[in-house]
Amino acid sequence: MQNRRDFLKTLGLGLGALAMPAVLRAATGPHVVVVGGGFGGATAAKYLKHWSPNLQVTLIEPNANYYSCVLSNLVVVNELNMNRITFDYAGLQSRYGVNVTQDRVAGIDTMAQTLSLASGGTLSYDRLILSPGVQFDTIPGLDTSKVPHAWKAGDQTLLLRQQLQAMPNGGNFVMTVPAAPFRCPPGPYERACAVADFIKRHKPGGKVTLLDANGDITAAKHTFSTAFNGIYADTIEYHTNVSIMGVDSNARVLTTNLGEFNADVLNVIPSHRAPDLVAQAGLSNAGGNRWAGVNPLSYESTAVANVHVIGDAQGTAQPKAGHIANSEAKVCADAVIRLLGGGQPLPSPKTNSACYTPITSNTASFLTGVFRYDPASGGMKAIPESLGEAASPTREYYEEMFDWAGNLFQDTFASG
Ligand SMILES: Cc1cc2nc3c(=O)[nH]c(=O)nc-3n(C[C@H](O)[C@H](O)[C@H](O)COP(=O)(O)OP(=O)(O)OC[C@H]3O[C@@H](n4cnc5c(N)ncnc54)[C@H](O)[C@@H]3O)c2cc1C
């Protein structure tokens, strides 16, 4: 098993094995546009400028602040304040010279190499990097202003927290797990544990009903099955192979293949795909046309030239997670700089992923993995000996979780 401290050390060096690219010297270098200021996009924009200061880099993001999903389950259970997971783009702009534009990309013309902005403008690019995250599938009757998913952080996180706090003693917190792949493979099980811990301490007699679309726990199975069958045996009721037929958002009733579930708090997480922006540009050609197929040497689309897709929207076998989106962004930024300079991407990139998972209010577990390029398949493959999870949750891991997240936040948003 990979030593967890290796991940803390290597986070800022996702390209540990890669040489620094040469700095472009042109006074007005090529224009790289990055769409989406999350873990993938913010990291890509920062490292493009860090490694190639003369490049023109524009980051387009509709929101002034980014609310991190990483650690957001702790906000749901009131263990962490929202400001601990809130970031702005001032550091990217002032310290790295990224041109941050607050706008939404409405469409992409990949032939003309232009973007249209929701505000009405048009922007041209030499290379485009997309990291727009995910879009949720629709579920009949689901109104997320009443039944939050809290799977994009921000108002949704606060709404779920408010509903959990208002839940009566003995109440039923019903939550769903979407069919894989979804963002943060351990995330729903982590939320079930964090909420179960909250219920045990604050809502006597309450329970979590966890309805999983998958046939089994999809990540960190040892950690979560131990928790579900051990400390939470009386609090978490876990069902597999559950399909959702519809939601009564006012009455908080979920209709499934197992029957109806009445909830005091209902937390439905719909299945995901790459956003329409990606599909409409002709990029969603992987995973049943739900994700963008890319060449992981550069993250360039396999459908369209000069467009790269990283983070949750891309369709490689890597997990959809913030840590690895940060890692993919560095591989992509390096490759884009080399391609713009007339070179080729490096031939054997590696990426890594780590997730620390709170199991109670003072213990956490972790899950890690390293992926490398596999020339035979042209994809990224996990290095088997790097895959692992903690033997059991500890207080030490709970403390390390904040160091790990702090490093990831600082590296991504140039914060602090
Ligand atoms: C509860 C929870 C816990 C998690 N915990 C962990 C964890 O412990 N470790 C981990 O590694 N990962 C974790 N994750 C997963 C992680 O949050 C995501 O995988 C990560 O955010 C993906 O990064 P991204 O850049 O692809 O997308 P995002 O971070 O979602 O960023 C996408 C950005 O694109 C912007 N955007 C979208 N459309 C447009 C447009 N048309 N124009 C301009 N901008 C646009 C959005 O506003 C957003 O800011 C967790 C997720 C959840 C839900």
The ligand as an SDF file (V2000), in Angstrom:
LIG
                    3D

 53 58  0  0  0  0  0  0  0  0999 V2000
  -19.4320   15.4240   -1.1480 C   0  0  0  0  0  0  0  0  0  0  0  0
  -18.2070   15.3560   -2.0070 C   0  0  0  0  0  0  0  0  0  0  0  0
  -16.9690   15.1080   -1.4300 C   0  0  0  0  0  0  0  0  0  0  0  0
  -15.8340   15.0390   -2.2180 C   0  0  0  0  0  0  0  0  0  0  0  0
  -14.6350   14.7520   -1.6160 N   0  0  0  0  0  0  0  0  0  0  0  0
  -13.5370   14.5950   -2.3780 C   0  0  0  0  0  0  0  0  0  0  0  0
  -12.2960   14.2300   -1.7820 C   0  0  0  0  0  0  0  0  0  0  0  0
  -12.1910   14.0120   -0.5620 O   0  0  0  0  0  0  0  0  0  0  0  0
  -11.2080   14.1100   -2.5750 N   0  0  0  0  0  0  0  0  0  0  0  0
  -11.2740   14.3290   -3.9250 C   0  0  0  0  0  0  0  0  0  0  0  0
  -10.2510   14.2260   -4.5860 O   0  0  0  0  0  0  0  0  0  0  0  0
  -12.4520   14.6600   -4.5360 N   0  0  0  0  0  0  0  0  0  0  0  0
  -13.5740   14.7990   -3.7930 C   0  0  0  0  0  0  0  0  0  0  0  0
  -14.7680   15.1350   -4.3870 N   0  0  0  0  0  0  0  0  0  0  0  0
  -14.8540   15.2330   -5.8700 C   0  0  0  0  0  0  0  0  0  0  0  0
  -14.4470   16.5970   -6.4060 C   0  0  0  0  0  0  0  0  0  0  0  0
  -15.1760   17.6330   -5.8030 O   0  0  0  0  0  0  0  0  0  0  0  0
  -14.6720   16.6440   -7.9260 C   0  0  0  0  0  0  0  0  0  0  0  0
  -14.1970   15.4800   -8.5050 O   0  0  0  0  0  0  0  0  0  0  0  0
  -13.9490   17.8500   -8.5070 C   0  0  0  0  0  0  0  0  0  0  0  0
  -14.5860   19.0260   -8.0500 O   0  0  0  0  0  0  0  0  0  0  0  0
  -13.8940   17.8120  -10.0270 C   0  0  0  0  0  0  0  0  0  0  0  0
  -13.2090   18.9510  -10.5090 O   0  0  0  0  0  0  0  0  0  0  0  0
  -13.6200   19.5780  -11.9130 P   0  0  0  0  0  0  0  0  0  0  0  0
  -12.6620   20.6980  -12.1700 O   0  0  0  0  0  0  0  0  0  0  0  0
  -13.7920   18.5200  -12.9130 O   0  0  0  0  0  0  0  0  0  0  0  0
  -15.0910   20.1580  -11.6700 O   0  0  0  0  0  0  0  0  0  0  0  0
  -15.6020   21.2340  -10.5980 P   0  0  0  0  0  0  0  0  0  0  0  0
  -14.7060   21.3000   -9.4200 O   0  0  0  0  0  0  0  0  0  0  0  0
  -17.0410   20.9360  -10.3890 O   0  0  0  0  0  0  0  0  0  0  0  0
  -15.4730   22.6190  -11.3500 O   0  0  0  0  0  0  0  0  0  0  0  0
  -16.2350   22.9010  -12.4840 C   0  0  0  0  0  0  0  0  0  0  0  0
  -16.3050   24.4310  -12.6300 C   0  0  0  0  0  0  0  0  0  0  0  0
  -16.7390   24.7150  -13.9560 O   0  0  0  0  0  0  0  0  0  0  0  0
  -17.6230   25.8080  -13.9000 C   0  0  0  0  0  0  0  0  0  0  0  0
  -18.4560   25.7390  -15.1080 N   0  0  0  0  0  0  0  0  0  0  0  0
  -19.3910   24.8100  -15.4130 C   0  0  0  0  0  0  0  0  0  0  0  0
  -19.9540   25.1000  -16.5970 N   0  0  0  0  0  0  0  0  0  0  0  0
  -19.3420   26.2120  -17.0650 C   0  0  0  0  0  0  0  0  0  0  0  0
  -19.5030   27.0180  -18.2340 C   0  0  0  0  0  0  0  0  0  0  0  0
  -20.4240   26.7130  -19.1800 N   0  0  0  0  0  0  0  0  0  0  0  0
  -18.7260   28.1100  -18.3820 N   0  0  0  0  0  0  0  0  0  0  0  0
  -17.7890   28.4330  -17.4360 C   0  0  0  0  0  0  0  0  0  0  0  0
  -17.5970   27.6990  -16.3120 N   0  0  0  0  0  0  0  0  0  0  0  0
  -18.3800   26.6320  -16.1240 C   0  0  0  0  0  0  0  0  0  0  0  0
  -18.3790   25.6080  -12.6000 C   0  0  0  0  0  0  0  0  0  0  0  0
  -18.9500   26.8390  -12.1300 O   0  0  0  0  0  0  0  0  0  0  0  0
  -17.2940   25.0710  -11.6760 C   0  0  0  0  0  0  0  0  0  0  0  0
  -16.6640   26.0960  -10.9300 O   0  0  0  0  0  0  0  0  0  0  0  0
  -15.9210   15.2380   -3.6230 C   0  0  0  0  0  0  0  0  0  0  0  0
  -17.1690   15.4950   -4.2070 C   0  0  0  0  0  0  0  0  0  0  0  0
  -18.2970   15.5400   -3.4120 C   0  0  0  0  0  0  0  0  0  0  0  0
  -19.6210   15.8230   -4.0610 C   0  0  0  0  0  0  0  0  0  0  0  0
  1  2  1  0
  2  3  1  0
  2 52  2  0
  3  4  2  0
  4  5  1  0
  4 50  1  0
  5  6  2  0
  6  7  1  0
  6 13  1  0
  7  8  2  0
  7  9  1  0
  9 10  1  0
 10 11  2  0
 10 12  1  0
 12 13  2  0
 13 14  1  0
 14 15  1  0
 14 50  1  0
 15 16  1  0
 16 17  1  0
 16 18  1  0
 18 19  1  0
 18 20  1  0
 20 21  1  0
 20 22  1  0
 22 23  1  0
 23 24  1  0
 24 25  2  0
 24 26  1  0
 24 27  1  0
 27 28  1  0
 28 29  2  0
 28 30  1  0
 28 31  1  0
 31 32  1  0
 32 33  1  0
 33 34  1  0
 33 48  1  0
 34 35  1  0
 35 36  1  0
 35 46  1  0
 36 37  1  0
 36 45  1  0
 37 38  2  0
 38 39  1  0
 39 40  1  0
 39 45  2  0
 40 41  1  0
 40 42  2  0
 42 43  1  0
 43 44  2  0
 44 45  1  0
 46 47  1  0
 46 48  1  0
 48 49  1  0
 50 51  2  0
 51 52  1  0
 52 53  1  0
M  END
$$$$
